[in-house]
Amino acid sequence: MSLPRHPLVLAVRPVAEALGATVLPVSQREPSDIPLMWEGVVVAVVRPAPLHGALDRLIESVEREFGSPLAELGREDKQRAI
């Protein structure tokens, strides 16, 4: 089953993907998934990214924001990154 073209799904999907999560149809729901509810009806679920690799994803995000690997940042930028 494919994802519904629901406004909530369309709005949440880019955010979920940026966080490493996946938006899935209700038919693929697992206990740890987060339901996306619209007017009392679950229209899809968000599967959070696994914790394995979470630190690497966070560091990559900060490096993208600063435009440089952390090792190449100056002291002040490293403090801002934290």
C-alpha positions as a Markdown table, in Angstrom:
| # | Residue | x | y | z |
|---|---|---|---|---|
| 1 | Met | 0.0 | 0.0 | 0.0 |
| 2 | Ser | 1.3 | 3.5 | -0.8 |
| 3 | Leu | 1.2 | 6.6 | 1.3 |
| 4 | Pro | -2.0 | 8.7 | 1.1 |
| 5 | Arg | -1.7 | 12.1 | -0.5 |
| 6 | His | -3.1 | 13.6 | 2.6 |
| 7 | Pro | -2.1 | 17.2 | 3.6 |
| 8 | Leu | -0.7 | 16.0 | 6.9 |
| 9 | Val | 1.5 | 13.5 | 5.3 |
| 10 | Leu | 2.7 | 16.0 | 2.7 |
| 11 | Ala | 3.5 | 18.5 | 5.4 |
| 12 | Val | 5.3 | 16.1 | 7.8 |
| 13 | Arg | 7.2 | 14.0 | 5.3 |
| 14 | Pro | 10.1 | 16.5 | 4.5 |
| 15 | Val | 10.6 | 17.2 | 8.2 |
| 16 | Ala | 10.6 | 13.5 | 9.1 |
| 17 | Glu | 13.1 | 12.7 | 6.3 |
| 18 | Ala | 15.3 | 15.6 | 7.4 |
| 19 | Leu | 15.4 | 13.9 | 10.9 |
| 20 | Gly | 16.2 | 10.5 | 9.4 |
| 21 | Ala | 12.7 | 9.2 | 10.0 |
| 22 | Thr | 10.3 | 7.5 | 7.5 |
| 23 | Val | 6.7 | 8.2 | 6.9 |
| 24 | Leu | 4.8 | 4.9 | 6.2 |
| 25 | Pro | 1.3 | 3.8 | 5.4 |
| 26 | Val | -0.8 | 2.6 | 8.4 |
| 27 | Ser | -0.7 | -1.0 | 7.0 |
| 28 | Gln | 3.1 | -1.1 | 7.9 |
| 29 | Arg | 2.6 | 0.2 | 11.4 |
| 30 | Glu | 4.8 | -1.2 | 14.2 |
| 31 | Pro | 4.5 | -0.6 | 17.9 |
| 32 | Ser | 7.3 | 2.0 | 18.1 |
| 33 | Asp | 5.9 | 4.0 | 15.2 |
| 34 | Ile | 4.3 | 7.5 | 15.8 |
| 35 | Pro | 0.8 | 7.8 | 14.4 |
| 36 | Leu | -0.1 | 10.8 | 12.3 |
| 37 | Met | -3.7 | 11.6 | 13.3 |
| 38 | Trp | -6.1 | 13.8 | 11.4 |
| 39 | Glu | -9.6 | 14.4 | 12.9 |
| 40 | Gly | -9.3 | 11.2 | 15.0 |
| 41 | Val | -8.1 | 9.0 | 12.1 |
| 42 | Val | -4.6 | 7.6 | 11.8 |
| 43 | Val | -3.6 | 8.6 | 8.2 |
| 44 | Ala | 0.0 | 7.4 | 8.3 |
| 45 | Val | 2.8 | 6.6 | 10.8 |
| 46 | Val | 6.3 | 8.0 | 11.3 |
| 47 | Arg | 9.0 | 5.5 | 12.0 |
| 48 | Pro | 11.8 | 7.2 | 13.9 |
| 49 | Ala | 15.4 | 6.8 | 12.7 |
| 50 | Pro | 17.3 | 4.1 | 14.6 |
| 51 | Leu | 19.5 | 5.4 | 17.3 |
| 52 | His | 22.5 | 3.6 | 15.8 |
| 53 | Gly | 24.2 | 6.3 | 13.8 |
| 54 | Ala | 22.2 | 9.2 | 15.3 |
| 55 | Leu | 25.3 | 11.0 | 16.5 |
| 56 | Asp | 26.8 | 10.7 | 13.0 |
| 57 | Arg | 23.6 | 12.2 | 11.5 |
| 58 | Leu | 23.7 | 15.0 | 14.0 |
| 59 | Ile | 27.3 | 15.9 | 13.3 |
| 60 | Glu | 26.6 | 15.8 | 9.5 |
| 61 | Ser | 23.7 | 18.2 | 10.1 |
| 62 | Val | 25.9 | 20.6 | 12.0 |
| 63 | Glu | 28.7 | 20.4 | 9.4 |
| 64 | Arg | 26.1 | 21.2 | 6.7 |
| 65 | Glu | 24.9 | 24.2 | 8.7 |
| 66 | Phe | 28.4 | 25.6 | 9.2 |
| 67 | Gly | 29.6 | 24.6 | 5.7 |
| 68 | Ser | 32.7 | 22.8 | 7.0 |
| 69 | Pro | 33.8 | 19.7 | 8.8 |
| 70 | Leu | 33.9 | 20.2 | 12.6 |
| 71 | Ala | 37.6 | 19.5 | 12.7 |
| 72 | Glu | 38.1 | 22.6 | 10.5 |
| 73 | Leu | 36.0 | 25.0 | 12.5 |
| 74 | Gly | 37.5 | 27.6 | 14.7 |
| 75 | Arg | 37.0 | 27.6 | 18.4 |
| 76 | Glu | 34.2 | 30.1 | 18.3 |
| 77 | Asp | 32.3 | 28.2 | 15.6 |
| 78 | Lys | 32.8 | 24.9 | 17.5 |
| 79 | Gln | 31.3 | 26.5 | 20.6 |
| 80 | Arg | 28.3 | 27.7 | 18.6 |
| 81 | Ala | 28.0 | 24.2 | 17.1 |
| 82 | Ile | 27.5 | 22.8 | 20.6 |
